[in-house]
Amino acid sequence: MNFSDGRSHVVVGVDGSPPSYAALRWAVRQARQTGAVLDVVGVYDVPGATGWSAPPVDAAFDAEHATKALSEELGSVLSRSGEVPPLEQHVVRGNPAEVLIEASDGADLLVVGSRGRGGFTSLLLGSVSQQCAVHAHCPVVIVREDTSEEAGSAETTP
């Protein structure tokens, strides 16, 4: 991501989880209030090889699928957010924590959900948000899942 345009940038990670949708709504409000550009980052990864052979992988299909999924999620969540600030979508292949930490370099703020779609639901803080809090190059806001009526059911299911 290039932040050399002289404008303020708020980076937000979106992974399809309810906390990431809450983070997106929070980041929209923050960017709108501060006049910042909103950089929405979706991360995908191609499964690695295990054993002697790897499953057949079509990296172009995975990138297209991730881009389409992020666009649909943005449409679903932002349709009820009112005025949306200038927005840029970024779909990046890699490790989510590493990609978001790199994206934070030069940004004014990084916003992530408290938990992603990982399997350890009893944890209060997911591994990606924890890594971002420790290693990001800018301040980090960690947003918990909306429990208010404002969240609405449309945002929890893309």
Accessible surface in RSA format (square Angstrom, percent):
REM  Atomic radii and reference values for relative SASA: ProtOr
REM  Chains: A
REM  Algorithm: Lee & Richards
REM  Probe-radius: 1.40
REM  Slices: 20
REM RES _ NUM      All-atoms   Total-Side   Main-Chain    Non-polar    All polar
REM                ABS   REL    ABS   REL    ABS   REL    ABS   REL    ABS   REL
RES MET A   1    87.42  45.3  12.08   8.0  75.33 179.4  22.06  18.8  65.36  86.6
RES ASN A   2   115.31  79.5  92.14  89.0  23.17  55.8  38.34  92.3  76.97  74.4
RES PHE A   3    30.57  15.3   9.80   6.1  20.77  54.0  11.03   6.7  19.54  55.9
RES SER A   4    94.38  79.8  56.98  76.1  37.39  86.1  51.76 110.2  42.61  59.7
RES ASP A   5    71.62  50.2  36.68  36.5  34.95  82.6  44.02 103.6  27.61  27.5
RES GLY A   6    79.16  97.6   0.00   N/A  79.16  97.6  43.72 120.0  35.44  79.4
RES ARG A   7   119.53  50.2 104.13  53.1  15.40  36.7  57.10  78.0  62.43  37.8
RES SER A   8    42.15  35.6  32.37  43.2   9.78  22.5  27.65  58.9  14.50  20.3
RES HIS A   9     2.07   1.1   1.98   1.4   0.08   0.2   1.98   2.0   0.08   0.1
RES VAL A  10     3.59   2.4   3.59   3.3   0.00   0.0   3.59   3.1   0.00   0.0
RES VAL A  11     0.00   0.0   0.00   0.0   0.00   0.0   0.00   0.0   0.00   0.0
RES VAL A  12     0.00   0.0   0.00   0.0   0.00   0.0   0.00   0.0   0.00   0.0
RES GLY A  13     8.09  10.0   0.00   N/A   8.09  10.0   5.51  15.1   2.58   5.8
RES VAL A  14     7.10   4.7   0.00   0.0   7.10  17.1   0.25   0.2   6.85  18.6
RES ASP A  15    55.88  39.1  46.14  45.9   9.74  23.0  39.16  92.2  16.72  16.7
RES GLY A  16    12.45  15.4   0.00   N/A  12.45  15.4   1.52   4.2  10.93  24.5
RES SER A  17     2.17   1.8   1.62   2.2   0.56   1.3   2.09   4.4   0.08   0.1
RES PRO A  18    42.64  31.1  41.29  37.6   1.35   4.9  41.80  34.5   0.84   5.2
RES PRO A  19    11.67   8.5  11.67  10.6   0.00   0.0  11.67   9.6   0.00   0.0
RES SER A  20     4.38   3.7   4.38   5.8   0.00   0.0   4.38   9.3   0.00   0.0
RES TYR A  21     1.33   0.6   1.33   0.8   0.00   0.0   1.33   1.0   0.00   0.0
RES ALA A  22     1.76   1.6   0.00   0.0   1.76   4.0   0.06   0.1   1.70   4.5
RES ALA A  23     0.00   0.0   0.00   0.0   0.00   0.0   0.00   0.0   0.00   0.0
RES LEU A  24     0.00   0.0   0.00   0.0   0.00   0.0   0.00   0.0   0.00   0.0
RES ARG A  25    15.77   6.6  14.71   7.5   1.06   2.5  12.19  16.7   3.58   2.2
RES TRP A  26    74.54  29.9  73.62  35.6   0.91   2.1  45.57  24.3  28.97  47.0
RES ALA A  27     0.00   0.0   0.00   0.0   0.00   0.0   0.00   0.0   0.00   0.0
RES VAL A  28     0.42   0.3   0.42   0.4   0.00   0.0   0.42   0.4   0.00   0.0
RES ARG A  29    89.61  37.6  89.33  45.5   0.28   0.7  46.04  62.9  43.57  26.4
RES GLN A  30    47.08  26.3  45.54  33.3   1.54   3.7   1.53   3.3  45.55  34.5
RES ALA A  31     0.12   0.1   0.00   0.0   0.12   0.3   0.00   0.0   0.12   0.3
RES ARG A  32    87.09  36.6  65.94  33.6  21.15  50.4  35.29  48.2  51.80  31.4
RES GLN A  33   145.52  81.4 106.19  77.6  39.33  93.6  41.48  88.3 104.04  78.9
RES THR A  34    75.08  53.4  42.87  43.5  32.21  76.8  50.55  67.9  24.53  37.1
RES GLY A  35    62.05  76.5   0.00   N/A  62.05  76.5  35.42  97.2  26.62  59.6
RES ALA A  36     0.05   0.0   0.05   0.1   0.00   0.0   0.05   0.1   0.00   0.0
RES VAL A  37     2.13   1.4   2.13   1.9   0.00   0.0   2.13   1.9   0.00   0.0
RES LEU A  38     0.00   0.0   0.00   0.0   0.00   0.0   0.00   0.0   0.00   0.0
RES ASP A  39     1.13   0.8   1.13   1.1   0.00   0.0   0.00   0.0   1.13   1.1
RES VAL A  40     0.00   0.0   0.00   0.0   0.00   0.0   0.00   0.0   0.00   0.0
RES VAL A  41     0.99   0.6   0.00   0.0   0.99   2.4   0.00   0.0   0.99   2.7
RES GLY A  42     7.06   8.7   0.00   N/A   7.06   8.7   7.06  19.4   0.00   0.0
RES VAL A  43    38.06  25.0   6.22   5.6  31.84  76.7   6.58   5.7  31.48  85.4
RES TYR A  44    40.53  18.9  33.09  18.8   7.44  19.4  26.62  20.0  13.92  17.2
RES ASP A  45    91.93  64.4  66.28  66.0  25.65  60.6  20.14  47.4  71.79  71.6
RES VAL A  46    16.29  10.7   8.02   7.3   8.26  19.9   8.02   7.0   8.26  22.4
RES PRO A  47    88.76  64.7  70.82  64.6  17.94  65.2  82.68  68.3   6.08  37.8
RES GLY A  48    56.48  69.7   0.00   N/A  56.48  69.7  38.26 105.0  18.22  40.8
RES ALA A  49    73.74  67.8  41.07  63.4  32.67  74.3  41.14  57.9  32.60  86.3
RES THR A  50   108.92  77.5  97.70  99.0  11.22  26.7  75.35 101.2  33.57  50.7
RES GLY A  51    78.07  96.3   0.00   N/A  78.07  96.3  40.23 110.4  37.83  84.7
RES TRP A  52   260.44 104.5 224.83 108.8  35.61  83.6 196.64 104.8  63.80 103.5
RES SER A  53    87.08  73.6  71.62  95.6  15.45  35.6  43.36  92.3  43.72  61.2
RES ALA A  54    53.63  49.3  28.84  44.5  24.79  56.4  29.72  41.9  23.91  63.3
RES PRO A  55    67.79  49.4  55.78  50.8  12.01  43.7  62.91  51.9   4.88  30.3
RES PRO A  56   139.66 101.8 107.24  97.8  32.42 117.8 119.50  98.7  20.16 125.3
RES VAL A  57    65.40  43.0  26.63  24.1  38.77  93.4  31.16  27.1  34.25  92.9
RES ASP A  58    87.04  61.0  76.96  76.6  10.08  23.8  32.07  75.5  54.97  54.8
RES ALA A  59    44.83  41.2  38.98  60.2   5.85  13.3  39.23  55.3   5.59  14.8
RES ALA A  60    63.60  58.5  51.96  80.2  11.64  26.5  60.34  85.0   3.27   8.7
RES PHE A  61   120.46  60.3 118.27  73.3   2.19   5.7 119.59  72.5   0.87   2.5
RES ASP A  62    36.61  25.6  33.80  33.6   2.81   6.6   7.43  17.5  29.18  29.1
RES ALA A  63    32.77  30.1  32.47  50.1   0.30   0.7  32.77  46.2   0.00   0.0
RES GLU A  64   118.13  67.8 109.68  83.0   8.45  20.1  46.53  90.0  71.60  58.5
RES HIS A  65   110.17  60.2 105.38  73.2   4.79  12.2  72.74  75.0  37.43  43.6
RES ALA A  66    18.25  16.8   9.80  15.1   8.44  19.2  15.48  21.8   2.77   7.3
RES THR A  67    62.80  44.7  62.80  63.7   0.00   0.0  50.03  67.2  12.77  19.3
RES LYS A  68   128.52  62.7 123.28  75.6   5.24  12.5  71.51  64.4  57.01  60.7
RES ALA A  69    32.65  30.0  29.24  45.1   3.41   7.8  32.23  45.4   0.43   1.1
RES LEU A  70     5.15   2.9   4.01   2.9   1.14   2.9   4.65   3.3   0.50   1.3
RES SER A  71    49.65  42.0  40.36  53.9   9.30  21.4  29.14  62.1  20.51  28.7
RES GLU A  72    93.80  53.9  82.24  62.2  11.56  27.5  41.43  80.1  52.37  42.8
RES GLU A  73    17.77  10.2  17.76  13.4   0.01   0.0   0.85   1.6  16.92  13.8
RES LEU A  74     9.36   5.2   9.05   6.5   0.30   0.8   9.23   6.5   0.13   0.3
RES GLY A  75    43.62  53.8   0.00   N/A  43.62  53.8  38.87 106.7   4.75  10.6
RES SER A  76    28.32  23.9  14.86  19.8  13.47  31.0  21.96  46.8   6.37   8.9
RES VAL A  77     0.38   0.3   0.12   0.1   0.26   0.6   0.12   0.1   0.26   0.7
RES LEU A  78    21.48  12.0  16.57  11.9   4.91  12.4  16.88  11.9   4.60  12.4
RES SER A  79    88.00  74.4  45.22  60.3  42.79  98.6  47.33 100.8  40.67  57.0
RES ARG A  80   133.68  56.1  97.44  49.7  36.24  86.3  50.93  69.6  82.76  50.2
RES SER A  81    20.49  17.3   5.66   7.6  14.83  34.2  13.53  28.8   6.95   9.7
RES GLY A  82    59.50  73.4   0.00   N/A  59.50  73.4  44.16 121.2  15.34  34.4
RES GLU A  83   133.82  76.8 116.34  88.0  17.47  41.6  46.23  89.4  87.59  71.5
RES VAL A  84    55.29  36.4  31.74  28.7  23.55  56.7  31.74  27.6  23.55  63.9
RES PRO A  85    11.00   8.0   2.57   2.3   8.44  30.7   7.67   6.3   3.33  20.7
RES PRO A  86    81.66  59.5  68.09  62.1  13.57  49.3  80.85  66.8   0.81   5.0
RES LEU A  87    57.70  32.1  27.95  20.0  29.75  74.8  27.95  19.6  29.75  80.1
RES GLU A  88    67.56  38.8  62.89  47.6   4.66  11.1  30.40  58.8  37.15  30.3
RES GLN A  89    74.15  41.5  46.76  34.2  27.39  65.2  16.94  36.1  57.21  43.4
RES HIS A  90    38.01  20.8  32.93  22.9   5.07  13.0  22.58  23.3  15.42  17.9
RES VAL A  91    42.29  27.8  11.52  10.4  30.77  74.2  11.52  10.0  30.77  83.5
RES VAL A  92    50.36  33.1  46.85  42.4   3.51   8.5  50.36  43.8   0.00   0.0
RES ARG A  93   129.40  54.3 107.64  54.9  21.76  51.8  30.72  42.0  98.68  59.8
RES GLY A  94    19.03  23.5   0.00   N/A  19.03  23.5  18.84  51.7   0.20   0.4
RES ASN A  95    69.55  48.0  63.37  61.2   6.18  14.9  12.94  31.1  56.61  54.7
RES PRO A  96    56.00  40.8  56.00  51.0   0.00   0.0  56.00  46.2   0.00   0.0
RES ALA A  97    11.31  10.4  11.28  17.4   0.02   0.0  11.28  15.9   0.02   0.1
RES GLU A  98   118.24  67.9 111.68  84.5   6.56  15.6  43.39  83.9  74.85  61.1
RES VAL A  99    17.70  11.6  14.21  12.9   3.49   8.4  16.53  14.4   1.17   3.2
RES LEU A 100     8.92   5.0   8.92   6.4   0.00   0.0   8.92   6.3   0.00   0.0
RES ILE A 101    28.17  16.0  28.17  21.0   0.00   0.0  28.17  20.3   0.00   0.0
RES GLU A 102   133.58  76.7 124.54  94.2   9.05  21.5  42.87  82.9  90.71  74.1
RES ALA A 103     4.01   3.7   0.15   0.2   3.86   8.8   3.83   5.4   0.18   0.5
RES SER A 104     0.00   0.0   0.00   0.0   0.00   0.0   0.00   0.0   0.00   0.0
RES ASP A 105    87.86  61.5  77.32  77.0  10.54  24.9   8.27  19.5  79.59  79.4
RES GLY A 106    56.19  69.3   0.00   N/A  56.19  69.3  34.15  93.7  22.04  49.4
RES ALA A 107    10.91  10.0   0.00   0.0  10.91  24.8   0.10   0.1  10.81  28.6
RES ASP A 108    76.15  53.3  61.34  61.1  14.80  35.0  21.03  49.5  55.12  55.0
RES LEU A 109    21.88  12.2  21.88  15.7   0.00   0.0  21.88  15.4   0.00   0.0
RES LEU A 110     0.00   0.0   0.00   0.0   0.00   0.0   0.00   0.0   0.00   0.0
RES VAL A 111     0.00   0.0   0.00   0.0   0.00   0.0   0.00   0.0   0.00   0.0
RES VAL A 112     5.20   3.4   5.20   4.7   0.00   0.0   5.20   4.5   0.00   0.0
RES GLY A 113    10.25  12.6   0.00   N/A  10.25  12.6   1.68   4.6   8.57  19.2
RES SER A 114     8.63   7.3   8.63  11.5   0.00   0.0   2.25   4.8   6.38   8.9
RES ARG A 115    39.19  16.5  36.09  18.4   3.10   7.4  23.31  31.9  15.89   9.6
RES GLY A 116    32.82  40.5   0.00   N/A  32.82  40.5  13.69  37.6  19.13  42.8
RES ARG A 117   178.84  75.1 141.41  72.1  37.43  89.1  53.82  73.6 125.02  75.8
RES GLY A 118    50.15  61.8   0.00   N/A  50.15  61.8  38.94 106.9  11.21  25.1
RES GLY A 119    73.52  90.7   0.00   N/A  73.52  90.7  38.99 107.0  34.54  77.3
RES PHE A 120   152.53  76.3 148.45  91.9   4.08  10.6 152.10  92.2   0.43   1.2
RES THR A 121   113.09  80.4  93.00  94.3  20.09  47.9  61.56  82.7  51.53  77.9
RES SER A 122   105.52  89.2  72.82  97.2  32.70  75.3  56.75 120.8  48.78  68.3
RES LEU A 123    91.69  51.1  87.01  62.2   4.69  11.8  89.42  62.8   2.27   6.1
RES LEU A 124   153.66  85.6 137.52  98.4  16.14  40.6 139.58  98.0  14.09  37.9
RES LEU A 125    64.98  36.2  55.65  39.8   9.33  23.5  55.65  39.1   9.33  25.1
RES GLY A 126     7.97   9.8   0.00   N/A   7.97   9.8   7.97  21.9   0.00   0.0
RES SER A 127    82.68  69.9  73.20  97.7   9.48  21.8  47.80 101.8  34.88  48.9
RES VAL A 128    47.93  31.5  46.84  42.4   1.10   2.6  47.06  40.9   0.87   2.4
RES SER A 129     3.23   2.7   1.52   2.0   1.70   3.9   1.43   3.1   1.80   2.5
RES GLN A 130    93.23  52.1  93.23  68.1   0.00   0.0   8.76  18.6  84.47  64.1
RES GLN A 131    75.72  42.3  75.72  55.3   0.00   0.0  14.86  31.6  60.86  46.2
RES CYS A 132     0.00   0.0   0.00   0.0   0.00   0.0   0.00   0.0   0.00   0.0
RES ALA A 133    54.08  49.7  25.33  39.1  28.75  65.4  25.97  36.6  28.10  74.4
RES VAL A 134   102.54  67.5  70.95  64.2  31.59  76.1  76.91  66.8  25.63  69.5
RES HIS A 135    96.04  52.5  82.08  57.1  13.96  35.7  52.68  54.3  43.36  50.5
RES ALA A 136    24.54  22.6   0.99   1.5  23.55  53.6   0.99   1.4  23.55  62.4
RES HIS A 137   111.68  61.0  74.11  51.5  37.57  96.1  52.51  54.1  59.17  68.8
RES CYS A 138    18.70  14.1   2.84   3.2  15.86  37.3  11.57  29.3   7.13   7.7
RES PRO A 139    90.98  66.3  78.19  71.3  12.80  46.5  90.39  74.6   0.60   3.7
RES VAL A 140    38.78  25.5   7.53   6.8  31.25  75.3   7.53   6.5  31.25  84.8
RES VAL A 141    37.18  24.5  34.64  31.4   2.55   6.1  37.18  32.3   0.00   0.0
RES ILE A 142    56.36  32.1  28.91  21.5  27.45  66.2  28.91  20.8  27.45  74.5
RES VAL A 143    19.95  13.1  16.90  15.3   3.04   7.3  19.95  17.3   0.00   0.0
RES ARG A 144   181.70  76.3 173.60  88.5   8.10  19.3  60.74  83.0 120.96  73.3
RES GLU A 145    81.95  47.1  70.74  53.5  11.21  26.7  14.38  27.8  67.57  55.2
RES ASP A 146    40.40  28.3  26.10  26.0  14.29  33.8   6.16  14.5  34.24  34.1
RES THR A 147   136.99  97.4  96.46  97.8  40.53  96.6  70.92  95.3  66.07  99.9
RES SER A 148    65.77  55.6  48.84  65.2  16.93  39.0  51.03 108.7  14.74  20.7
RES GLU A 149   167.26  96.0 150.75 114.1  16.51  39.3  70.71 136.8  96.55  78.8
RES GLU A 150   102.82  59.0  84.39  63.8  18.43  43.9  47.48  91.8  55.33  45.2
RES ALA A 151     7.43   6.8   7.43  11.5   0.00   0.0   7.43  10.5   0.00   0.0
RES GLY A 152    20.92  25.8   0.00   N/A  20.92  25.8  16.75  46.0   4.17   9.3
RES SER A 153    94.76  80.1  80.38 107.3  14.39  33.1  49.33 105.1  45.43  63.6
RES ALA A 154    50.56  46.5  38.35  59.2  12.21  27.8  49.40  69.6   1.16   3.1
RES GLU A 155     1.44   0.8   1.44   1.1   0.00   0.0   0.08   0.1   1.37   1.1
RES THR A 156    55.09  39.2  41.19  41.8  13.90  33.1  30.26  40.6  24.83  37.5
RES THR A 157    97.91  69.6  89.53  90.8   8.38  20.0  66.48  89.3  31.43  47.5
RES PRO A 158    91.01  66.3  42.04  38.3  48.97 178.0  61.54  50.8  29.48 183.2
END  Absolute sums over single chains surface
CHAIN  1 A     8794.2       6446.4       2347.8       4961.4       3832.8
END  Absolute sums over all chains
TOTAL          8794.2       6446.4       2347.8       4961.4       3832.8
